[in-house]
Amino acid sequence: MPEEYNNANVYEEKHMSGLLAEAPRRAILVSVDTPENDWPVEESLDELEQLAQTAGVNCVDRAVQRLPHPHPGTVVGSGKVDEIAELVKFHDCDAVIFDLELKPVQHRNLERKLEVQVLDRTALILIIFGQRAQTREGRLQVELAQIEYDLPRLARQWSHLSRQRGGTQQRGEGEKQIEVDRRLLRRQKEQLEEELELVRSQRQLHRDRRKYAGAPVVALVGYTNAGKSTLLNRLSGAQKLAEDKLFATLDPTTRRARIEGGQEFLLTDTVGFVQRLPHTLVAAFRATLEEVNAADLLVHVVDSSHPHVNHQILAVEEVLEEIGAGGMPMVIALNKSDNLEPGATLPPLEGIAATLPQVQVSALKGTGISDLLRCISQALVSQFVSLDVLVPYDRGDLVAQFHQFGTIECEEYEEGGTHIRGYMPENHSSPFFAFRCKPQASTRTRKHATV
């Protein structure tokens, strides 16, 4: 057994880069067109190429095979495998990327036959996440997802050792090494889960504090590259990185924003979704995705210029259902309206999105932002407590709090104090209950509307 792999710390450093150590330089994309496909095969391959380019991979060719179902051993038929092998040699590629999640046995068989690195859609997304994660939490989540992915595929690394020694021993060096590596990986996985559970607890404490003392939370969700980060910058004045790439940003960001009436809310940008988002990522990013569940309102940011906008909407809705956020209050921001042809009309939205409030915007140009803020305000107010209060003049702090967190319909200055009618988030409403007005009308001395 190689001596350096007896040291857990040495292995840990090695595994930090893992089986997905580096993105390949040149690759061929492969897809299987089956009757069960819910996305057009070329459209899905286009997205796979975008993912590959985000990871820094040059895609030089494509191969598609129509089958009733994927081949259990090699995904595609033996003839197609030979054809792909010829393409690999012709283009001098160092990888083949499949547009579906490969089973470990398929992975091994394909690498043996093609003699280059084989990646699937999940592995490619994990490579991108590994490149993009900046915070400690993000790196922990990516590393956990990579371990989940690597564990059943360890045989690829050490199978060559079993061929190096003959004799009558029952297990070869490769099999022994696989067991050692599995134990190390499982131990590392347990440590990561403990650290992430601590992160999750800390996030929950922050959410509880926000719930009882902070402003309402609005979470931006949507397909990757729909423009969430650009919209966050536009609404809050932040300077978060926004690029025309899939998964350009990974770590969640929260900023303060205000609507025209002065009401303050917290705006959170979350990781973008994608079709067939790997379950390992959904599980590993539970701590981050719980930010979506804890929000008071979701803004589903949609790339309205995309030719298959309803496919992307459905993919987002499926992920929201998977994380338990399917029935939350939501509005639709039809973004990138500046990319539409003049006079072009949007296709009617399908499914749940068709029943929700919709606002057409351009986060880049700033058009429609006032309408979106008004829509957000209306959606939040529908969840607020209606208040009609007379606040004593020595409680100016409560008046300031109403301006900061609430929506004011009418404000009057009377003999006994400031008379306010409006709406407040439930977590801020209890201090006002002692100052509720009686049903009869009050004498007005001055009035101004703030919304």
Kinemage of the C-alpha trace (Angstrom):
@kinemage 1
@onewidth
@group {chain A} dominant
@subgroup {mainchain}
@vectorlist {calphas} color= white
{ca met a 1} P 0.000 0.000 0.000
{ca pro a 2} L 1.496 3.411 -0.871
{ca glu a 3} L 2.796 4.893 2.349
{ca glu a 4} L 1.497 8.438 1.838
{ca tyr a 5} L -2.136 7.280 1.794
{ca asn a 6} L -1.888 5.854 5.304
{ca asn a 7} L -1.951 9.425 6.584
{ca ala a 8} L -5.505 10.756 6.912
{ca asn a 9} L -4.358 14.363 6.710
{ca val a 10} L -2.479 13.750 3.479
{ca tyr a 11} L -5.521 12.040 2.005
{ca glu a 12} L -7.767 14.835 3.205
{ca glu a 13} L -5.657 17.398 1.355
{ca lys a 14} L -5.803 15.167 -1.702
{ca his a 15} L -9.538 14.726 -1.458
{ca met a 16} L -10.280 18.417 -0.999
{ca ser a 17} L -9.855 18.556 -4.766
{ca gly a 18} L -11.462 15.114 -5.032
{ca leu a 19} L -12.367 13.120 -8.093
{ca leu a 20} L -13.557 16.424 -9.535
{ca ala a 21} L -10.127 18.000 -9.073
{ca glu a 22} L -10.054 20.111 -12.212
{ca ala a 23} L -12.317 20.914 -15.096
{ca pro a 24} L -11.160 19.332 -18.365
{ca arg a 25} L -9.847 21.485 -21.199
{ca arg a 26} L -11.695 20.025 -24.202
{ca ala a 27} L -14.791 17.863 -24.109
{ca ile a 28} L -17.474 16.206 -26.202
{ca leu a 29} L -21.087 16.492 -25.032
{ca val a 30} L -23.325 13.418 -25.173
{ca ser a 31} L -27.073 13.074 -24.688
{ca val a 32} L -29.645 10.289 -24.913
{ca asp a 33} L -32.988 11.236 -26.441
{ca thr a 34} L -35.661 9.081 -24.783
{ca pro a 35} L -39.470 9.390 -24.718
{ca glu a 36} L -39.221 10.308 -21.002
{ca asn a 37} L -37.193 13.472 -21.680
{ca asp a 38} L -39.126 16.509 -20.444
{ca trp a 39} L -36.759 18.974 -22.197
{ca pro a 40} L -35.902 19.076 -25.920
{ca val a 41} L -32.525 17.350 -26.283
{ca glu a 42} L -30.817 20.190 -28.176
{ca glu a 43} L -32.041 22.775 -25.683
{ca ser a 44} L -30.727 20.680 -22.824
{ca leu a 45} L -27.375 20.261 -24.598
{ca asp a 46} L -27.206 24.021 -25.141
{ca glu a 47} L -27.556 24.488 -21.391
{ca leu a 48} L -24.959 21.766 -20.735
{ca glu a 49} L -22.560 23.645 -23.009
{ca gln a 50} L -23.217 26.857 -21.068
{ca leu a 51} L -22.453 24.981 -17.844
{ca ala a 52} L -19.253 23.621 -19.354
{ca gln a 53} L -18.171 27.069 -20.532
{ca thr a 54} L -18.833 28.437 -17.050
{ca ala a 55} L -16.442 25.764 -15.736
{ca gly a 56} L -13.848 26.756 -18.351
{ca val a 57} L -14.360 23.779 -20.685
{ca asn a 58} L -14.153 24.092 -24.473
{ca cys a 59} L -16.926 21.976 -26.035
{ca val a 60} L -15.738 20.783 -29.454
{ca asp a 61} L -18.488 18.389 -30.582
{ca arg a 62} L -21.802 16.715 -29.681
{ca ala a 63} L -23.239 13.227 -29.965
{ca val a 64} L -26.902 12.274 -29.544
{ca gln a 65} L -28.521 8.836 -29.657
{ca arg a 66} L -32.242 8.183 -29.683
{ca leu a 67} L -33.140 5.197 -27.472
{ca pro a 68} L -36.288 3.925 -25.743
{ca his a 69} L -34.290 4.097 -22.488
{ca pro a 70} L -30.594 4.559 -21.549
{ca his a 71} L -28.386 1.479 -21.845
{ca pro a 72} L -27.910 0.048 -18.307
{ca gly a 73} L -24.164 -0.497 -18.733
{ca thr a 74} L -22.959 2.389 -20.903
{ca val a 75} L -25.962 4.765 -21.303
{ca val a 76} L -25.544 4.664 -25.094
{ca gly a 77} L -25.176 1.608 -27.322
{ca ser a 78} L -21.809 -0.048 -28.004
{ca gly a 79} L -21.674 1.370 -31.542
{ca lys a 80} L -22.203 4.891 -30.247
{ca val a 81} L -19.490 4.340 -27.615
{ca asp a 82} L -17.043 3.430 -30.401
{ca glu a 83} L -18.135 6.501 -32.361
{ca ile a 84} L -17.556 8.758 -29.331
{ca ala a 85} L -14.123 7.181 -28.797
{ca glu a 86} L -13.200 8.083 -32.380
{ca leu a 87} L -14.398 11.657 -31.838
{ca val a 88} L -12.273 11.878 -28.700
{ca lys a 89} L -9.164 10.928 -30.658
{ca phe a 90} L -10.050 13.151 -33.623
{ca his a 91} L -10.569 16.258 -31.482
{ca asp a 92} L -7.802 15.409 -28.982
{ca cys a 93} L -10.248 15.676 -26.049
{ca asp a 94} L -9.531 14.930 -22.425
{ca ala a 95} L -13.154 14.389 -21.333
{ca val a 96} L -16.668 13.366 -22.342
{ca ile a 97} L -19.618 15.010 -20.563
{ca phe a 98} L -23.003 13.249 -20.432
{ca asp a 99} L -26.217 15.259 -20.094
{ca leu a 100} L -27.685 13.039 -17.372
{ca glu a 101} L -26.621 11.537 -14.062
{ca leu a 102} L -24.529 8.405 -14.585
{ca lys a 103} L -24.680 5.395 -12.311
{ca pro a 104} L -21.306 4.349 -10.839
{ca val a 105} L -21.176 1.193 -12.995
{ca gln a 106} L -21.880 3.261 -16.129
{ca his a 107} L -19.159 5.672 -15.087
{ca arg a 108} L -16.593 2.897 -14.732
{ca asn a 109} L -17.543 1.180 -17.981
{ca leu a 110} L -17.429 4.388 -19.995
{ca glu a 111} L -14.052 5.507 -18.646
{ca arg a 112} L -12.647 2.052 -19.366
{ca lys a 113} L -13.881 2.118 -22.960
{ca leu a 114} L -13.265 5.804 -23.774
{ca glu a 115} L -9.944 6.072 -21.867
{ca val a 116} L -10.595 9.712 -20.896
{ca gln a 117} L -12.278 11.430 -17.965
{ca val a 118} L -16.055 10.968 -17.999
{ca leu a 119} L -18.287 13.533 -16.294
{ca asp a 120} L -22.042 13.707 -15.937
{ca arg a 121} L -24.288 16.732 -15.441
{ca thr a 122} L -24.051 16.450 -11.645
{ca ala a 123} L -20.242 16.353 -11.686
{ca leu a 124} L -20.089 19.414 -13.928
{ca ile a 125} L -22.336 21.412 -11.603
{ca leu a 126} L -20.227 20.307 -8.622
{ca ile a 127} L -17.069 21.513 -10.393
{ca ile a 128} L -18.685 24.917 -10.976
{ca phe a 129} L -19.863 25.137 -7.379
{ca gly a 130} L -16.366 24.226 -6.193
{ca gln a 131} L -14.925 27.030 -8.336
{ca arg a 132} L -17.513 29.611 -7.238
{ca ala a 133} L -17.981 29.000 -3.503
{ca gln a 134} L -16.363 31.897 -1.610
{ca thr a 135} L -17.603 31.680 1.977
{ca arg a 136} L -16.693 28.987 4.464
{ca glu a 137} L -20.308 27.828 4.515
{ca gly a 138} L -20.397 27.566 0.745
{ca arg a 139} L -17.192 25.541 0.644
{ca leu a 140} L -18.457 23.199 3.363
{ca gln a 141} L -21.666 22.580 1.443
{ca val a 142} L -19.849 21.946 -1.830
{ca glu a 143} L -17.372 19.603 -0.171
{ca leu a 144} L -20.185 17.601 1.417
{ca ala a 145} L -21.940 17.282 -1.947
{ca gln a 146} L -18.679 16.164 -3.569
{ca ile a 147} L -18.172 13.478 -0.929
{ca glu a 148} L -21.704 12.201 -1.514
{ca tyr a 149} L -20.877 12.044 -5.211
{ca asp a 150} L -17.425 10.471 -4.763
{ca leu a 151} L -18.256 7.678 -2.320
{ca pro a 152} L -19.858 5.199 -4.767
{ca arg a 153} L -17.243 6.014 -7.424
{ca leu a 154} L -14.025 5.352 -5.492
{ca ala a 155} L -13.339 2.153 -7.446
{ca arg a 156} L -12.303 4.321 -10.392
{ca gln a 157} L -9.274 5.616 -8.494
{ca trp a 158} L -7.757 2.414 -7.208
{ca ser a 159} L -8.799 -0.375 -9.584
{ca his a 160} L -5.345 -0.255 -11.205
{ca leu a 161} L -3.751 -1.398 -7.909
{ca ser a 162} L -5.702 -4.670 -7.960
{ca arg a 163} L -4.135 -5.497 -11.322
{ca gln a 164} L -0.600 -4.966 -10.043
{ca arg a 165} L -0.405 -8.084 -7.861
{ca gly a 166} L -1.412 -11.672 -8.512
{ca gly a 167} L -1.266 -14.629 -6.099
{ca thr a 168} L -3.933 -16.235 -3.966
{ca gln a 169} L -4.863 -13.294 -1.751
{ca gln a 170} L -8.588 -12.744 -1.517
{ca arg a 171} L -8.506 -8.991 -1.973
{ca gly a 172} L -6.135 -6.898 -4.073
{ca glu a 173} L -4.414 -3.690 -3.072
{ca gly a 174} L -7.046 -1.645 -4.863
{ca glu a 175} L -9.876 -3.223 -2.891
{ca lys a 176} L -8.032 -2.635 0.379
{ca gln a 177} L -7.346 0.965 -0.523
{ca ile a 178} L -10.984 1.553 -1.466
{ca glu a 179} L -12.091 0.428 2.006
{ca val a 180} L -9.527 2.737 3.647
{ca asp a 181} L -10.662 5.646 1.511
{ca arg a 182} L -14.326 4.956 2.190
{ca arg a 183} L -13.704 5.057 5.939
{ca leu a 184} L -11.798 8.323 5.597
{ca leu a 185} L -14.520 9.835 3.423
{ca arg a 186} L -17.286 8.759 5.798
{ca arg a 187} L -15.365 10.263 8.716
{ca gln a 188} L -14.873 13.483 6.782
{ca lys a 189} L -18.558 13.476 5.826
{ca glu a 190} L -19.575 13.195 9.486
{ca gln a 191} L -17.314 16.126 10.398
{ca leu a 192} L -18.764 18.254 7.595
{ca glu a 193} L -22.329 17.414 8.627
{ca glu a 194} L -21.539 18.459 12.200
{ca glu a 195} L -20.071 21.769 11.020
{ca leu a 196} L -23.006 22.411 8.709
{ca glu a 197} L -25.464 21.613 11.489
{ca leu a 198} L -23.755 24.322 13.553
{ca val a 199} L -24.080 26.712 10.604
{ca arg a 200} L -27.740 25.749 10.278
{ca ser a 201} L -28.338 26.455 13.990
{ca gln a 202} L -26.640 29.838 13.707
{ca arg a 203} L -28.725 30.729 10.664
{ca gln a 204} L -31.872 29.737 12.546
{ca leu a 205} L -30.916 32.047 15.423
{ca his a 206} L -30.437 34.907 12.957
{ca arg a 207} L -33.802 34.134 11.355
{ca asp a 208} L -35.544 34.065 14.747
{ca arg a 209} L -33.978 37.408 15.643
{ca arg a 210} L -35.094 38.841 12.313
{ca lys a 211} L -38.579 37.451 12.768
{ca tyr a 212} L -39.152 39.198 16.079
{ca ala a 213} L -37.128 42.373 15.588
{ca gly a 214} L -36.278 42.825 11.921
{ca ala a 215} L -37.942 43.839 8.684
{ca pro a 216} L -39.919 41.469 6.434
{ca val a 217} L -37.750 39.175 4.303
{ca val a 218} L -38.161 38.922 0.533
{ca ala a 219} L -36.189 36.118 -1.169
{ca leu a 220} L -35.241 36.189 -4.845
{ca val a 221} L -35.529 32.766 -6.455
{ca gly a 222} L -35.264 31.671 -10.044
{ca tyr a 223} L -33.431 29.792 -12.727
{ca thr a 224} L -29.710 30.383 -12.886
{ca asn a 225} L -28.763 33.433 -14.981
{ca ala a 226} L -32.295 34.852 -14.797
{ca gly a 227} L -30.875 38.119 -13.393
{ca lys a 228} L -31.403 37.747 -9.627
{ca ser a 229} L -28.106 39.394 -8.647
{ca thr a 230} L -28.687 42.285 -11.058
{ca leu a 231} L -32.160 42.785 -9.591
{ca leu a 232} L -30.749 42.694 -6.043
{ca asn a 233} L -28.270 45.413 -7.012
{ca arg a 234} L -31.024 47.500 -8.605
{ca leu a 235} L -33.433 47.248 -5.659
{ca ser a 236} L -30.913 47.680 -2.845
{ca gly a 237} L -28.038 49.643 -4.352
{ca ala a 238} L -25.683 46.726 -3.647
{ca gln a 239} L -22.659 45.894 -5.767
{ca lys a 240} L -22.946 42.112 -5.896
{ca leu a 241} L -21.183 40.324 -8.747
{ca ala a 242} L -23.548 39.875 -11.689
{ca glu a 243} L -22.315 38.107 -14.825
{ca asp a 244} L -24.000 36.624 -17.868
{ca lys a 245} L -23.032 33.104 -16.783
{ca leu a 246} L -24.765 30.138 -15.182
{ca phe a 247} L -24.146 30.051 -11.416
{ca ala a 248} L -22.150 33.307 -11.595
{ca thr a 249} L -22.819 33.740 -7.875
{ca leu a 250} L -23.276 30.975 -5.345
{ca asp a 251} L -23.222 32.312 -1.797
{ca pro a 252} L -26.445 33.994 -0.591
{ca thr a 253} L -26.478 37.754 -0.024
{ca thr a 254} L -28.925 39.829 2.050
{ca arg a 255} L -29.350 43.607 1.661
{ca arg a 256} L -31.787 46.229 2.943
{ca ala a 257} L -34.233 47.777 0.494
{ca arg a 258} L -37.171 50.201 0.682
{ca ile a 259} L -40.368 50.773 -1.229
{ca glu a 260} L -41.589 54.248 -2.194
{ca gly a 261} L -43.577 54.717 1.014
{ca gly a 262} L -40.455 54.148 3.090
{ca gln a 263} L -41.264 50.620 4.248
{ca glu a 264} L -38.053 48.669 4.797
{ca phe a 265} L -37.523 45.019 3.929
{ca leu a 266} L -34.612 42.599 3.679
{ca leu a 267} L -33.841 41.278 0.208
{ca thr a 268} L -32.058 37.917 -0.053
{ca asp a 269} L -30.483 36.528 -3.225
{ca thr a 270} L -30.230 32.726 -3.245
{ca val a 271} L -28.411 30.175 -5.386
{ca gly a 272} L -29.911 29.758 -8.836
{ca phe a 273} L -31.806 26.628 -9.779
{ca val a 274} L -31.381 24.494 -12.864
{ca gln a 275} L -33.211 21.589 -14.483
{ca arg a 276} L -32.437 18.278 -12.799
{ca leu a 277} L -30.663 20.013 -9.905
{ca pro a 278} L -28.722 17.185 -8.220
{ca his a 279} L -30.338 15.870 -5.039
{ca thr a 280} L -26.913 15.816 -3.381
{ca leu a 281} L -26.721 19.580 -3.870
{ca val a 282} L -30.243 20.173 -2.602
{ca ala a 283} L -29.406 18.169 0.525
{ca ala a 284} L -25.976 19.739 1.046
{ca phe a 285} L -27.322 23.277 0.573
{ca arg a 286} L -30.170 22.769 3.035
{ca ala a 287} L -28.814 25.469 5.372
{ca thr a 288} L -28.791 27.991 2.521
{ca leu a 289} L -32.094 26.955 0.967
{ca glu a 290} L -33.843 27.263 4.327
{ca glu a 291} L -33.493 31.024 3.799
{ca val a 292} L -36.157 30.599 1.119
{ca asn a 293} L -38.545 28.798 3.486
{ca ala a 294} L -38.095 31.476 6.162
{ca ala a 295} L -38.930 34.383 3.839
{ca asp a 296} L -42.206 36.306 4.039
{ca leu a 297} L -42.413 36.589 0.249
{ca leu a 298} L -40.705 35.044 -2.778
{ca val a 299} L -39.947 36.976 -5.946
{ca his a 300} L -39.566 34.455 -8.760
{ca val a 301} L -37.197 36.127 -11.238
{ca val a 302} L -37.847 34.831 -14.749
{ca asp a 303} L -35.788 35.383 -17.899
{ca ser a 304} L -38.724 36.454 -20.052
{ca ser a 305} L -36.529 36.546 -23.182
{ca his a 306} L -35.614 32.858 -22.955
{ca pro a 307} L -37.184 30.779 -25.752
{ca his a 308} L -38.295 28.094 -23.286
{ca val a 309} L -39.303 30.269 -20.372
{ca asn a 310} L -42.044 27.908 -19.150
{ca his a 311} L -39.592 24.999 -18.927
{ca gln a 312} L -37.374 27.082 -16.649
{ca ile a 313} L -40.334 28.187 -14.531
{ca leu a 314} L -41.426 24.571 -14.062
{ca ala a 315} L -37.879 23.539 -13.050
{ca val a 316} L -37.848 26.249 -10.347
{ca glu a 317} L -41.286 25.257 -9.093
{ca glu a 318} L -40.158 21.626 -8.797
{ca val a 319} L -37.142 22.599 -6.658
{ca leu a 320} L -39.319 24.846 -4.472
{ca glu a 321} L -41.653 21.912 -3.902
{ca glu a 322} L -38.688 19.698 -3.042
{ca ile a 323} L -37.452 22.102 -0.335
{ca gly a 324} L -40.950 22.663 1.073
{ca ala a 325} L -41.499 26.180 -0.284
{ca gly a 326} L -44.060 25.367 -2.957
{ca gly a 327} L -47.053 27.107 -1.376
{ca met a 328} L -45.380 30.312 -0.225
{ca pro a 329} L -46.610 33.805 -1.220
{ca met a 330} L -44.936 34.749 -4.494
{ca val a 331} L -44.844 37.350 -7.249
{ca ile a 332} L -43.323 36.934 -10.718
{ca ala a 333} L -40.687 39.373 -11.998
{ca leu a 334} L -40.521 38.947 -15.788
{ca asn a 335} L -36.942 40.145 -16.171
{ca lys a 336} L -34.785 40.988 -19.220
{ca ser a 337} L -37.638 42.712 -21.003
{ca asp a 338} L -34.957 44.828 -22.724
{ca asn a 339} L -33.868 41.685 -24.618
{ca leu a 340} L -37.290 41.232 -26.236
{ca glu a 341} L -37.827 42.278 -29.829
{ca pro a 342} L -39.825 45.526 -30.195
{ca gly a 343} L -43.536 44.690 -30.178
{ca ala a 344} L -42.914 41.097 -29.089
{ca thr a 345} L -45.446 39.602 -26.708
{ca leu a 346} L -44.572 37.210 -23.932
{ca pro a 347} L -45.954 33.675 -24.174
{ca pro a 348} L -48.638 32.999 -21.561
{ca leu a 349} L -47.169 31.542 -18.401
{ca glu a 350} L -48.197 28.023 -17.439
{ca gly a 351} L -48.869 26.215 -14.184
{ca ile a 352} L -48.712 27.982 -10.815
{ca ala a 353} L -46.969 31.039 -12.299
{ca ala a 354} L -50.045 31.847 -14.409
{ca thr a 355} L -52.081 32.468 -11.232
{ca leu a 356} L -49.589 34.837 -9.556
{ca pro a 357} L -49.089 38.625 -9.816
{ca gln a 358} L -46.700 39.432 -12.681
{ca val a 359} L -44.549 42.500 -13.375
{ca gln a 360} L -42.430 43.018 -16.477
{ca val a 361} L -39.049 44.553 -15.613
{ca ser a 362} L -35.503 45.085 -16.789
{ca ala a 363} L -33.137 44.898 -13.835
{ca leu a 364} L -30.310 46.068 -16.108
{ca lys a 365} L -32.093 49.159 -17.478
{ca gly a 366} L -34.247 49.869 -14.411
{ca thr a 367} L -37.595 49.802 -16.215
{ca gly a 368} L -40.601 48.456 -14.316
{ca ile a 369} L -38.825 48.604 -10.943
{ca ser a 370} L -41.406 50.955 -9.406
{ca asp a 371} L -44.194 48.590 -10.454
{ca leu a 372} L -42.308 45.650 -8.942
{ca leu a 373} L -41.787 47.483 -5.637
{ca arg a 374} L -45.494 48.339 -5.566
{ca cys a 375} L -46.345 44.682 -6.196
{ca ile a 376} L -43.968 43.578 -3.415
{ca ser a 377} L -45.530 46.105 -1.054
{ca gln a 378} L -49.054 44.916 -1.808
{ca ala a 379} L -48.057 41.283 -1.308
{ca leu a 380} L -46.396 42.074 2.016
{ca val a 381} L -49.240 44.285 3.251
{ca ser a 382} L -51.710 41.465 2.616
{ca gln a 383} L -49.877 39.573 5.391
{ca phe a 384} L -49.642 42.571 7.761
{ca val a 385} L -51.843 43.507 10.726
{ca ser a 386} L -54.269 46.407 10.159
{ca leu a 387} L -53.796 49.127 12.788
{ca asp a 388} L -55.676 52.315 13.705
{ca val a 389} L -53.719 53.847 16.619
{ca leu a 390} L -53.273 57.110 18.518
{ca val a 391} L -49.622 57.229 19.576
{ca pro a 392} L -48.775 59.683 22.412
{ca tyr a 393} L -46.332 62.414 21.461
{ca asp a 394} L -43.801 61.098 23.981
{ca arg a 395} L -43.656 57.815 22.013
{ca gly a 396} L -42.030 59.141 18.881
{ca asp a 397} L -40.019 55.924 18.736
{ca leu a 398} L -43.204 54.029 17.830
{ca val a 399} L -44.059 56.524 15.098
{ca ala a 400} L -40.548 56.099 13.673
{ca gln a 401} L -40.959 52.323 13.857
{ca phe a 402} L -44.247 52.531 11.941
{ca his a 403} L -42.493 54.561 9.225
{ca gln a 404} L -39.601 52.094 9.078
{ca phe a 405} L -41.424 48.785 8.993
{ca gly a 406} L -45.066 49.566 8.205
{ca thr a 407} L -47.204 50.988 5.442
{ca ile a 408} L -49.053 54.183 6.392
{ca glu a 409} L -52.351 55.045 4.739
{ca cys a 410} L -53.076 58.141 6.818
{ca glu a 411} L -51.230 60.145 9.486
{ca glu a 412} L -52.930 62.877 11.552
{ca tyr a 413} L -51.723 65.085 14.404
{ca glu a 414} L -54.360 65.360 17.119
{ca glu a 415} L -54.581 66.700 20.629
{ca gly a 416} L -53.759 63.339 22.231
{ca gly a 417} L -50.991 62.277 19.857
{ca thr a 418} L -50.247 61.066 16.339
{ca his a 419} L -53.158 59.233 14.754
{ca ile a 420} L -51.930 56.579 12.271
{ca arg a 421} L -53.883 54.171 10.125
{ca gly a 422} L -51.967 51.549 8.221
{ca tyr a 423} L -50.423 48.103 8.322
{ca met a 424} L -47.554 46.589 10.284
{ca pro a 425} L -45.734 43.240 10.155
{ca glu a 426} L -47.117 40.965 12.863
{ca asn a 427} L -43.772 40.809 14.688
{ca his a 428} L -43.801 44.613 15.124
{ca ser a 429} L -47.489 45.141 15.841
{ca ser a 430} L -47.811 44.221 19.544
{ca pro a 431} L -46.403 47.539 20.993
{ca phe a 432} L -49.231 49.393 19.216
{ca phe a 433} L -52.134 47.388 20.626
{ca ala a 434} L -52.251 49.539 23.777
{ca phe a 435} L -52.874 52.637 21.656
{ca arg a 436} L -55.669 51.364 19.435
{ca cys a 437} L -58.345 53.953 18.667
{ca lys a 438} L -61.985 53.605 19.531
{ca pro a 439} L -64.377 52.998 16.613
{ca gln a 440} L -65.615 56.636 16.427
{ca ala a 441} L -63.924 59.023 14.028
{ca ser a 442} L -61.273 61.440 15.300
{ca thr a 443} L -60.965 65.189 14.661
{ca arg a 444} L -58.388 65.813 12.011
{ca thr a 445} L -55.849 68.609 12.352
{ca arg a 446} L -53.358 67.624 9.659
{ca lys a 447} L -53.066 64.768 7.219
{ca his a 448} L -50.563 63.453 4.740
{ca ala a 449} L -50.325 60.144 2.954
{ca thr a 450} L -46.993 58.372 2.804
{ca val a 451} L -47.875 55.735 0.274
